[in-house]
């Protein structure tokens, strides 16, 4: 009778009722097998609808690889400083200069510029056309706005890489402090700078939460990464996300101070954040710098992982 009853319920009951009976009557091993089958089927349908923006998708994935290499260069150089083995603390511009000094450096810079500009174009398209269906509610619009901002920032970085490739200065003539100086000329500009700093601190807190709870970037197939690469890859990625969040929190606080005192010289950079960590008393500074630098190397790995496991939706 119980078997007959189960078959009848499977045939005629609503999906929700069948799901509740499933939890009571189906053994755990069978549930896992069926769950895995459902995940594979849903992923197949998901992949068919996420073919990317044609050539832009390939460039975006190249951009993730470039970003990963740059973060690794920044982290490796800072690790050398922490270990008293040479190196230097630097940011993305310094990392690009380091790449230029390597064999085939000009070619590598051209590849970096193309990848970063392709990544930037993808982020802008992602924000404007909403292939992820985030919608027009305030939360969705806020996320889409961050996509556009990230796209613009990486376009600037890509342009810097291209200038270095052409043998020109890597600086585009506008620094973070120049931006703050310009903002102070606007009505309520100092408060806008403070809000920007608080926003960056809030983003850093969210990143720490994401690292602790393993809620990594939207559309990143963490389960596939765990199955194919192993749990260590997930753990290393989480460590990298948390380490970068520490630097973002320091940058955000420096921006808040700059806005509060209307002093653009207080605006920090990745380099100044590393130096702040290294300047802590005793041996603590070296340990903090070393841990954060190792985290940047881990974050570089996390970016490279994106090139393999991130689903990129097509604009419809």
Secondary structure as GFF3:
##gff-version 3
##sequence-region A 1 316
A	DSSP	alpha_helix	2	12	.	.	.	ID=ss1
A	DSSP	alpha_helix	15	25	.	.	.	ID=ss2
A	DSSP	alpha_helix	28	48	.	.	.	ID=ss3
A	DSSP	alpha_helix	55	82	.	.	.	ID=ss4
A	DSSP	alpha_helix	92	100	.	.	.	ID=ss5
A	DSSP	alpha_helix	105	129	.	.	.	ID=ss6
A	DSSP	alpha_helix	138	165	.	.	.	ID=ss7
A	DSSP	alpha_helix	176	183	.	.	.	ID=ss8
A	DSSP	alpha_helix	189	213	.	.	.	ID=ss9
A	DSSP	alpha_helix	222	228	.	.	.	ID=ss10
A	DSSP	alpha_helix	231	260	.	.	.	ID=ss11
A	DSSP	three_ten_helix	264	266	.	.	.	ID=ss12
A	DSSP	alpha_helix	270	278	.	.	.	ID=ss13
A	DSSP	alpha_helix	284	309	.	.	.	ID=ss14
###
